[in-house]
Amino acid sequence: MNNSSVDGTATRASARPVTAAPTDEPVVLELSAVKRHFGTGDRRVQAVDGVDLSIRRGEVVALLGPNGAGKTTTLDMLLGLTEPSSGTVRVLGTTPQRATSSGSIGAVLQTGGLLGDLTVGETVRLIASLHGADALDRVDDVVARADLEHLARRRVSKCSGGEQQRVKFALAMVSDPDILVLDEPTAGMDVTARRHFWDVMRADADAGRT
């Protein structure tokens, strides 16, 4: 991984490898001289100021920094939710938008609502159906890996914040993505659920997921 920084107005975030992939693994995420600002003139805010970052297949990388350092904005650019003001972002050799639409990159984000009237099982099957038959075949496995089997018939609106985070994790996994982007994924989870989640993440990284 290259040296990298994500600059806010007066703060800095850093990317740190938690699990390093072998150097012969291909680069799957690459940001080059990426900047992003919002507003103009006196109201201009430089949210991200010069990110150079390369991440290899199977690597686990943590993006650390205080509130306002540009972490979520950087993740939004990785997912194609916003465009950089300058610089380039490549995901699996293509644009973030193409990688996202193909299901090659999945995400568990802080924002984004769930349909409260559906059950947990209905929610996972609905999203899986958008990715085709292979994703539908993975529903039972994904529900089990997210530790949601005992909640499958519960309405989403009746789930706790931590349980809803696990539902979002299951939704991110139904396409079997090569890359998984996590924005504070364990917020609201209890200790047991948090440990289970990171056990699954480590096993996925060992299997080649980034």
N, C-alpha and C positions, 0 to 999 in steps of 0.2 A: 504494500500500500504506500502511496506517495504521501509526503507531508501535506497536511491540509489544514485549512482554517475556515470557519464560518463567522463572519464579523457582523455584529449588530452596531447600533449607533455608538455604544460605549462598552460593549461586552464582546466576548469571544467564546465560541464553542470549538471543541476539538473532536476529531474522529480518532477512536482508539481501537485497534484490533483486539478482540476478546479471544477469538480462536483464529489463528493464522492458517491460511491454506498454503499448500506447497507452492513454491514459486513457478512451477511448470504448469499450474492450473491457469486456464484462460481468464482474462479480465472480463467481467460481466457487467460491471457498472463503472462508468468513467465520466467525471465532471472536469472540464477544462476551463479555467479562468472564468468561472460562473459568477455573475453578479445579478442581483435583483433589487430594484428600488420601487417604491410606491409613492405616488404623488409627484408634484412639481414645485419648483420655486422654494419658498419658505416652508412648505409643507412636505417637501421631499424627505423620505425616510429610506436610508440605505439598509435594507433588511439583511442582505447577504453581499459580502464584498470580497470576492476573489477566492473561490473554492477550486482547488486542484486535488482530485481524489480518485484513486483507482482501487477497486475491490475485486478480488478473485473469487472464482467458483468455490463454494464451500466455506468461505470465510464468514465469521461473525464479527461485526463491527458495531461499536457503540458510539453514538454521537452525543457528546456531553457538553453541557453549558447551561448558564442561567436563563431565566425567562427573558425573551426578547433577543436572544443571541442569533436567531435565524434558523434554528433546527427544523421546525415544522415547515417553514418556507422552502428549505432545501429538500425535504421529503416530498413536498408538493411538486417541485420541479422534477424529481425522479419519477413521479407517477404521471407526469404530463397534465397535472391539474392547473399549473401555471407555467408560463414561459419565462426563461431567464431574460433579463434586460440585455445581457451580453454573455458571450461564452457558449459552450456546447455541453449537452447532456446526452450520453449514449447508454442504452440499456440493451445488452445482448447484441450489440452491433447495430441497433436500429434506434428509432425515436422512442421516447417514453410512451407516447400515445399508442404506437403500434404494439409495443410490448404489453401494455395494459389491456388493449382490446383483444389480444390473442390469448390472454390468461397466463402469460409467461411471468408476470409480476403481480403479486397480490399484496394486500395491505390491511393492517389493523390500525385504524386512525382514531384519534381522540373525538373527532366530530363525525357526524353522520348518524341519522336516526335509524331505528328498526321499526317494523310495523307491529305495533303492540297487540293488535287483534289476532295475529297469527300465533300458532304454537311454535316452539323452538324447532321441532321436527319439520313443520310446514315451511318455516323460513329457510332452513337449510336446503330442503328439496326444491323450493322455488328458485333460489339462486343457482343451484346445481343445474336445473333444467335449462338455464340460459347458456350453459357451457356445453350442452350436449349429453349424449348417452354415457360416455365414459365418466363424466362428472357425477351423473346420477348413480352409477355403479359404486362410486366412492363415498356416498352419503353415510352409510352405516359406519365405515371406518373413520371418517372425519368426525362424526358425532362421538364415537368412542374416544378418539385421540384428544378431543376437546373436553372430555369428561362430562358429556351432556346427556348420556343415555337415560339417566333417571329424571331428566328435565324435558324429555322430548315432547311430552304432552302438555307441558305448562305453557300458558300464554306468555309471550315476551314481556308484556306489560307487568306481569307478576314476578318477573325475575329481578334479582338484585343487580346493582351496578356491576359487580364482579362477574355475575353470571351472564350479563349481557355482553361483557367483554369477551367471554369465552364463546358466545354465539358469533361475534364478529370474527374471532379467530377461525371458527369452523367455516364461515363464509369465505374467508380469505384462502382457505386451503382446498376448496372443492375443485378448483381448476388445476390442482397439483402444480403450483407455480415453481419456476426455477429460482425465483427471488422472492423473499418475503420482507416487506417493509413494516416495521412496528413502531408506532408512535405512542409511547407509554402504555404498552399493551396490558400490563398487570394492574393498572389503576383499579382499585376497588376489590381486587381479589384477596381472599384470605391466604394465610401462609401455605396451607396445603395445596390450594389451587395454583399458587404462584410457583411452588416447587415442581408440581406436575408440568406446568406450562414450560418451564425452562429445561426440564428433562426431555420433553418432546423437541424443543428447539435444538438442543445439543445432538440428539439422535438424527434430526433432519440435516444438520450441518455435516455430520459424519457421513451421511448418505449423499452429500453433494449439493444440498440446497444452500443458497446464500442468504 
